Amino acid sequence: MEELDVRGKVCPLPLFYAKKKMSEMKPGEELEIIADDLTAKETIPKWSHIHDQEVVKIQDEGAFFRIIVRKRK
């Protein structure tokens, strides 16, 4: 699983970096995005749904959260 740590970055940067990383991945691979900007917790899953990527899990870790996205196509 690939990891993308965007803590300390504010939207739209977490989404921008996630989109870029996902474009480099193959179908079936997963990306774990670690972020602390609450806007990213909304925009990344919305973007994933619109672009037919699967949000596997969103996990709160207190000061930050993890979003795991599986590339479908």
C-alpha positions as CSV (number, residue, x, y, z in Angstrom):
1,M,0.0,0.0,0.0
2,E,1.3,3.4,-0.9
3,E,1.3,6.2,1.7
4,L,0.7,9.9,1.3
5,D,1.3,12.1,4.3
6,V,-0.2,15.5,3.8
7,R,-0.5,16.6,7.4
8,G,0.0,20.4,7.7
9,K,-1.3,21.0,4.2
10,V,-4.7,22.7,3.7
11,C,-7.2,22.0,0.9
12,P,-7.0,22.0,-2.0
13,L,-3.4,20.6,-1.6
14,P,-4.3,17.3,0.0
15,L,-6.7,16.5,-2.8
16,F,-4.2,17.7,-5.4
17,Y,-1.5,15.4,-4.1
18,A,-3.9,12.5,-3.7
19,K,-5.1,12.9,-7.3
20,K,-1.5,13.0,-8.6
21,K,-0.5,9.9,-6.6
22,M,-3.6,8.0,-7.7
23,S,-2.9,8.8,-11.4
24,E,0.5,7.0,-11.0
25,M,-1.0,3.8,-9.5
26,K,-2.4,0.7,-11.1
27,P,-6.0,-0.6,-10.7
28,G,-6.3,-2.6,-7.4
29,E,-3.6,-0.7,-5.6
30,E,-4.5,1.2,-2.4
31,L,-3.4,4.6,-1.2
32,E,-3.4,5.6,2.5
33,I,-3.8,9.3,2.8
34,I,-2.8,10.8,6.2
35,A,-4.2,14.3,6.7
36,D,-5.2,16.7,9.4
37,D,-7.3,19.2,7.3
38,L,-11.0,18.5,7.9
39,T,-11.9,19.7,4.5
40,A,-9.8,16.9,3.0
41,K,-11.9,14.4,5.0
42,E,-14.9,15.6,2.8
43,T,-13.3,16.4,-0.5
44,I,-11.2,13.3,-1.0
45,P,-14.1,10.8,-0.5
46,K,-16.3,13.0,-2.8
47,W,-13.6,13.1,-5.5
48,S,-13.1,9.3,-5.1
49,H,-16.8,8.7,-5.6
50,I,-17.1,11.0,-8.7
51,H,-14.1,9.3,-10.3
52,D,-15.2,5.7,-9.4
53,Q,-12.4,5.0,-6.9
54,E,-13.3,3.0,-3.8
55,V,-13.0,4.5,-0.3
56,V,-12.1,1.5,1.8
57,K,-11.8,3.1,5.2
58,I,-11.8,6.5,6.9
59,Q,-10.2,6.2,10.4
60,D,-9.9,9.0,12.9
61,E,-6.6,9.1,14.9
62,G,-7.4,12.1,17.1
63,A,-5.2,14.9,15.7
64,F,-5.3,13.4,12.2
65,F,-7.2,10.8,10.1
66,R,-6.4,8.2,7.5
67,I,-8.3,7.7,4.3
68,I,-7.6,4.5,2.3
69,V,-8.6,4.6,-1.3
70,R,-8.5,1.7,-3.8
71,K,-7.9,2.5,-7.4
72,R,-10.5,0.9,-9.6
73,K,-9.5,2.0,-13.1
